[in-house]
């Protein structure tokens, strides 16, 4: 009788583990890497909050690694040099087909997991330099973030299209750029990230800054040339002494994973991302912009594990993104 009871108890425990997702977790890779942009950027801030919360909720073992940026992350995930990565929708769509920044390599092993908030291009410098618009950067020293970031890719394309010719273009992360701005060794730092951007807010604690984007007209011209970008207006009061709204362009942030990741792992990671959103918002305010409905913006095929979760929630993914 005792043996039968113990047997039934064991079965119940196994069933309970399977229900909570702990049993499948035993078959998952013991260590999972998730790559983001450089320290001081939006991606690093976002994933530093996201990973521990997702690990606790899903049973995964994700570790965050800082990299050169969004284009680098997409290539790394495609090559299985990372399991998950942050990138942006327009870049992922380009990478899928092959692009200049992939050396025409087609990143077709990427799969969409989730759409996060939008990244927005913003420029900032010390107020005493009086640089207020794209054309004012001609003859100035400008940093476009690390080489390979979306800041760098879009910035160089903007300069080319509108014939803006800085005296020097550097590739330093926002944190280092802030130090150079303080020492008058840099005129403008560009970021393509969250609004408000943490590097701008940090520097405004000690310096008066001018923060700006693109004119509405030029933004429309640029977005017409590069589909997948969207208009974005940064409201007045987003930054200190910003009395008027200004325009720029944006693109959704995409969490991608390699196509060979276990479906049940990706399902649990996706589920935890949306069911723990209050916890995520408490740690990083831009998570307030994350909506499950934005999954319909998937720029490439979705991972089957993620698609299963969205289907359960009634989100109708476009045919072009449904796993084959």
C-alpha positions as CSV (number, residue, x, y, z in Angstrom):
1,X,0.0,0.0,0.0
2,X,2.8,2.4,1.0
3,X,4.7,1.5,-2.3
4,X,1.5,2.3,-4.3
5,X,1.1,5.6,-2.6
6,X,4.7,6.6,-3.2
7,X,4.3,5.7,-6.9
8,X,1.2,7.8,-7.2
9,X,3.1,10.7,-5.5
10,X,6.0,10.4,-7.9
11,X,3.6,10.5,-10.9
12,X,1.9,13.6,-9.5
13,X,5.2,15.3,-9.0
14,X,6.4,14.6,-12.5
15,X,3.0,15.8,-13.9
16,X,3.3,19.0,-11.8
17,X,6.8,19.7,-13.1
18,X,5.6,19.2,-16.7
19,X,2.8,21.6,-16.1
20,X,5.0,24.3,-14.6
21,X,7.6,23.9,-17.3
22,X,10.4,22.7,-15.0
23,X,10.7,19.2,-16.6
24,X,11.3,20.5,-20.1
25,X,13.8,23.0,-18.7
26,X,16.0,20.0,-17.8
27,X,16.5,19.4,-21.5
28,X,17.3,23.0,-22.4
29,X,20.9,24.2,-22.9
30,X,22.4,24.9,-19.5
31,X,23.7,28.3,-20.5
32,X,21.9,30.6,-22.9
33,X,23.4,33.9,-24.2
34,X,21.4,37.0,-25.1
35,X,23.3,39.8,-26.8
36,X,22.5,43.5,-26.8
37,X,24.2,46.7,-27.5
38,X,27.1,48.3,-25.6
39,X,26.9,49.3,-21.9
40,X,25.3,52.6,-21.6
41,X,22.9,52.0,-24.4
42,X,19.1,51.2,-24.3
43,X,19.6,47.5,-25.2
44,X,21.9,46.8,-22.3
45,X,19.6,48.6,-19.9
46,X,16.6,46.7,-21.2
47,X,18.1,43.2,-21.1
48,X,19.8,43.7,-17.8
49,X,16.3,44.0,-16.3
50,X,14.6,41.5,-18.6
51,X,17.0,38.5,-18.2
52,X,16.8,37.9,-14.4
53,X,13.0,38.2,-14.4
54,X,12.6,35.8,-17.3
55,X,15.1,33.4,-15.8
56,X,13.1,33.2,-12.6
57,X,9.7,32.9,-14.3
58,X,10.7,30.4,-17.1
59,X,13.5,28.3,-15.7
60,X,15.9,29.4,-18.4
61,X,19.5,30.4,-17.7
62,X,20.0,33.6,-19.8
63,X,23.1,35.7,-19.4
64,X,23.4,39.1,-21.0
65,X,26.4,40.0,-23.1
66,X,27.2,43.5,-24.3
67,X,28.2,43.7,-28.0
68,X,28.8,46.2,-30.8
69,X,25.1,46.7,-31.5
70,X,22.0,45.6,-33.3
71,X,23.5,44.6,-36.6
72,X,26.2,42.7,-34.9
73,X,23.6,40.9,-32.7
74,X,21.6,39.7,-35.7
75,X,24.7,38.3,-37.3
76,X,25.8,36.5,-34.1
77,X,22.4,34.9,-33.6
78,X,22.3,33.7,-37.2
79,X,25.8,32.2,-36.8
80,X,24.8,30.5,-33.5
81,X,27.4,32.7,-31.7
82,X,24.5,33.7,-29.4
83,X,21.1,32.1,-28.6
84,X,19.0,35.3,-28.4
85,X,19.7,38.9,-29.4
86,X,18.2,42.4,-29.6
87,X,18.0,44.0,-33.0
88,X,15.6,46.3,-34.8
89,X,12.9,45.4,-37.3
90,X,14.1,47.2,-40.4
91,X,17.6,45.9,-39.9
92,X,16.4,42.3,-39.4
93,X,14.3,42.5,-42.6
94,X,17.3,43.8,-44.5
95,X,19.6,41.1,-43.0
96,X,17.1,38.3,-44.0
97,X,17.6,39.3,-47.6
98,X,21.3,40.2,-47.3
99,X,22.6,43.7,-46.9
100,X,25.8,45.9,-47.1
101,X,26.3,45.4,-43.3
102,X,26.1,41.6,-43.6
103,X,28.5,41.5,-46.6
104,X,25.4,40.1,-48.5
105,X,25.1,37.2,-46.1
106,X,21.4,36.2,-45.8
107,X,20.5,35.9,-42.1
108,X,17.7,33.4,-42.7
109,X,18.3,31.5,-39.5
110,X,16.9,34.4,-37.4
111,X,13.4,34.0,-35.9
112,X,11.3,36.6,-34.2
113,X,10.5,36.0,-30.5
114,X,8.9,39.3,-29.4
115,X,8.5,43.0,-30.4
116,X,9.6,45.4,-27.6
117,X,9.4,49.2,-27.6
118,X,10.5,51.5,-30.5
119,X,14.0,52.8,-30.9
120,X,14.2,56.5,-31.9
121,X,17.1,58.4,-33.5
122,X,18.1,61.3,-31.3
123,X,21.1,63.7,-31.3
124,X,22.4,65.7,-28.4
125,X,25.3,68.1,-27.5
126,X,26.1,70.7,-25.0
127,X,23.9,73.8,-25.4
128,X,26.9,76.2,-25.7
129,X,27.7,74.5,-29.1
130,X,24.3,75.6,-30.4
131,X,23.9,72.6,-32.7
132,X,20.2,72.2,-33.4
133,X,19.7,70.3,-36.7
134,X,21.2,67.8,-39.1
135,X,22.9,70.4,-41.3
136,X,24.6,72.0,-38.3
137,X,26.7,68.8,-37.9
138,X,28.6,69.6,-41.1
139,X,32.2,70.5,-40.0
140,X,31.6,69.1,-36.5
141,X,32.9,66.0,-34.6
142,X,30.0,63.5,-34.3
143,X,29.9,60.1,-32.7
144,X,27.4,57.6,-34.1
145,X,27.7,55.0,-31.3
146,X,29.7,51.8,-31.7
147,X,30.4,50.6,-35.3
148,X,27.7,48.2,-36.3
149,X,25.0,49.7,-34.2
150,X,21.7,50.8,-35.7
151,X,22.8,54.3,-34.7
152,X,25.8,53.9,-36.9
153,X,24.0,52.4,-39.9
154,X,21.2,54.9,-40.0
155,X,23.4,57.8,-39.1
156,X,25.8,57.2,-42.1
157,X,22.8,56.7,-44.4
158,X,21.3,60.0,-43.2
159,X,24.6,61.9,-43.8
160,X,24.9,60.4,-47.3
161,X,21.3,61.2,-48.3
162,X,21.3,64.8,-47.1
163,X,25.0,65.6,-47.9
164,X,25.9,66.2,-44.3
165,X,29.7,66.2,-43.9
166,X,31.0,66.1,-40.3
167,X,34.7,67.0,-39.9
168,X,35.1,63.7,-38.1
169,X,32.9,60.7,-37.4
170,X,33.8,58.6,-34.3
171,X,32.3,55.3,-33.1
172,X,32.0,55.4,-29.3
173,X,29.3,54.2,-27.0
174,X,27.0,56.8,-25.4
175,X,28.7,56.5,-22.0
176,X,32.1,57.3,-23.4
177,X,30.6,59.9,-25.7
178,X,29.2,61.7,-22.6
179,X,32.8,61.9,-21.2
180,X,34.1,63.3,-24.5
181,X,31.2,65.9,-24.6
182,X,32.1,67.1,-21.1
183,X,35.7,67.5,-22.1
184,X,34.8,69.4,-25.4
185,X,36.4,66.6,-27.4
186,X,33.1,65.8,-29.2
187,X,30.3,68.0,-30.5
188,X,27.4,65.6,-30.9
189,X,26.5,62.1,-29.7
190,X,23.9,60.2,-31.6
191,X,21.7,57.5,-30.1
192,X,19.1,55.2,-31.6
193,X,17.2,54.0,-28.6
194,X,14.5,54.4,-26.0
195,X,12.7,57.7,-25.2
196,X,13.8,59.1,-22.9
197,X,17.3,57.8,-23.5
198,X,19.2,57.0,-20.3
199,X,22.5,58.5,-21.6
200,X,20.8,61.9,-22.3
201,X,19.1,62.0,-19.0
202,X,22.3,61.1,-17.2
203,X,24.3,63.9,-18.9
204,X,21.6,66.4,-18.2
205,X,22.2,66.1,-14.5
206,X,25.4,68.1,-15.0
207,X,25.1,69.9,-18.3
208,X,22.7,71.9,-20.4
209,X,22.0,70.0,-23.6
210,X,20.2,70.5,-26.9
211,X,18.4,67.4,-28.0
212,X,17.0,67.1,-31.6
213,X,16.0,64.8,-34.3
214,X,15.0,65.3,-38.0
215,X,12.7,67.8,-39.6
216,X,9.4,66.3,-40.5
217,X,10.1,66.8,-44.2
218,X,13.5,65.1,-44.1
219,X,12.2,62.3,-41.9
220,X,9.5,61.6,-44.6
221,X,12.2,61.5,-47.3
222,X,14.4,59.1,-45.3
223,X,11.5,56.8,-44.4
224,X,10.4,56.7,-48.1
225,X,13.9,55.4,-49.0
226,X,14.1,52.9,-46.1
227,X,10.7,51.1,-45.6
228,X,10.2,49.7,-42.1
229,X,10.9,53.0,-40.4
230,X,8.1,55.0,-38.8
231,X,7.6,58.7,-37.8
232,X,8.0,59.5,-34.2
233,X,7.3,62.7,-32.3
234,X,9.2,63.2,-29.0
235,X,6.8,65.2,-26.8
236,X,7.8,68.5,-25.2
237,X,9.1,68.0,-21.7
238,X,10.7,64.6,-22.4
239,X,14.0,66.2,-21.6
240,X,15.0,69.2,-19.4
241,X,14.4,72.6,-21.0
242,X,12.8,70.9,-24.0
243,X,9.8,73.3,-24.5
244,X,8.8,72.0,-28.0
245,X,8.2,68.6,-29.4
246,X,10.6,67.4,-32.1
247,X,10.3,64.8,-34.9
248,X,12.5,61.8,-35.8
249,X,12.0,58.3,-37.0
250,X,11.7,55.0,-35.2
251,X,11.7,51.3,-35.7
252,X,10.5,48.5,-33.4
253,X,13.0,46.6,-31.3
254,X,13.0,42.9,-32.0
255,X,14.1,40.0,-29.8
256,X,15.3,37.4,-32.2
257,X,16.5,33.8,-31.6
258,X,18.1,31.1,-33.6
259,X,15.7,28.8,-35.5
260,X,17.1,25.7,-33.7
261,X,16.2,26.8,-30.2
262,X,13.8,24.4,-28.5
263,X,10.2,25.4,-29.1
264,X,9.1,24.8,-25.4
265,X,12.0,27.1,-24.3
266,X,11.0,29.9,-26.6
267,X,7.3,29.4,-25.5
268,X,8.2,29.9,-21.9
269,X,10.5,32.9,-22.5
270,X,7.7,34.5,-24.6
271,X,5.1,33.8,-22.0
272,X,7.2,35.2,-19.2
273,X,7.9,38.3,-21.1
274,X,4.3,39.3,-21.3
275,X,3.0,37.8,-18.0
276,X,5.7,39.5,-16.0
277,X,5.4,42.8,-17.7
278,X,4.5,44.7,-14.4
279,X,7.8,43.5,-13.0
280,X,9.7,44.5,-16.1
281,X,8.1,48.0,-16.1
282,X,9.1,48.5,-12.5
283,X,12.7,47.9,-13.4
284,X,12.8,49.7,-16.8
285,X,10.1,52.3,-17.7
286,X,10.2,51.8,-21.5
287,X,8.6,48.3,-21.0
288,X,5.4,50.3,-20.6
289,X,5.4,50.7,-24.4
290,X,5.6,46.9,-25.0
291,X,2.2,45.5,-26.3
292,X,1.6,41.9,-27.1
293,X,-0.4,43.0,-30.2
294,X,2.8,44.4,-31.7
295,X,3.8,40.8,-32.5
296,X,2.0,41.3,-35.8
297,X,5.0,43.6,-36.8
298,X,7.3,40.6,-37.0
299,X,9.7,41.4,-39.8
300,X,10.6,37.8,-40.6
301,X,9.5,34.3,-39.8
302,X,8.4,33.8,-36.1
303,X,9.8,31.1,-34.0
304,X,7.3,28.2,-33.5
305,X,7.5,28.5,-29.7
306,X,6.6,32.2,-29.8
307,X,3.9,31.7,-32.4
308,X,2.2,29.1,-30.2
309,X,2.0,31.6,-27.3
310,X,0.6,34.4,-29.5
311,X,-1.9,32.0,-31.1
312,X,-3.2,31.0,-27.6
313,X,-3.7,34.7,-26.9
314,X,-5.6,35.3,-30.1
315,X,-3.0,37.4,-31.9
316,X,-3.3,36.8,-35.6
317,X,0.2,36.8,-37.0
318,X,0.5,37.8,-40.7
319,X,0.9,34.8,-43.1
320,X,4.4,35.9,-44.1
321,X,5.6,35.5,-40.5
322,X,3.9,32.2,-39.6
323,X,6.4,29.4,-39.1
324,X,6.5,27.0,-42.1
